[in-house]
């Protein structure tokens, strides 16, 4: 699997948990929007697109099925986020 294009939209809020939102093109033929980059207690992580259930909890509507794929998404998206931050600061 190849994540052929990653677009990052930095959220302009200081000291907020939500840092950015990403869109990813998978194998040049499928796009996944609204992947959140969140600053948690242990550092940055990605949160896959989700919906609020009638009970009030959130459930992912798209997500990797295995650890290897999740790590690929995480490293690629967080790397693109770091690059976007550097470009914004320059």
N, C-alpha and C positions, 0 to 999 in steps of 0.2 A: 504494500500500500504506500502511496506517495501523497503527501500533503503538498499539493503543487502551488498553492497560493494562500497566504495568510494576510488578512487585513485587520489592523488594530485601530480601534477608535478609543483614544484615551478619554476617560471621564474627568472633566475638570473640577474636581472637588478635593480639597485638602482634608487630610485626616479621616477619610471615609474608607470603609472596607472595600467597596467596589472601585477598582482602579481603571479597568478598561473592559471593552467588549470586543470579541474577535469573531471573524467569519473565516471559514476554512474551505478550500476547494479540495476534494478528495479524488485522486486519480484523474483529474481534469474533467470529471463528468458529474460530480455531485457536490452541492454546496451545503454547508451547515452554518447557520447564523446563530447569534446570541449566546456564544460561549463567554461566560463571565470570568474575568481575572480578579481574584479576590485576595486581599491581604488579611490573612488569618493570624491566629496566635503563633503558629509555627512558620509563618512566612507566606509567600505567594502560592496560590494554587488555582486551578481552573475548575469551573462549575459548568456542567453541561446544561443545555437548554431544558427548562422545566416548566411545569404548569402547577397552579395551585389546585388541589383537590377540594371537593365539597366539604371535607372534614377539616380543611385548613392547613394541611401539610403540603409539601411540594414533592412532585414526582418527575424524574427525568423523562423527557419525551424522546431523547436520542442519547445513546452513550456507548462507549466501547464495551465489548464483551469480555476482554481479557486484559491482564496487567500490561503486557507488551504494547498493545495498542493504546491503552491509556497513557503509558509513559511516552509514546511517540507523540500523541496529541499534546501532552503537558510540556515536554521539552521544546517542541516546535513552536507552540503558542507563546510560552514564556520567553523563549529566545527572540521571537518577533517583537514582543512587548519591550524587552530590554533595548532592542534596536530602535524602536519607535520613540522611547524615552530619550535616548541619546540624540536622535535626530531633532526632537523637539527642543532640547537644551542647546543645540548648536546654533 
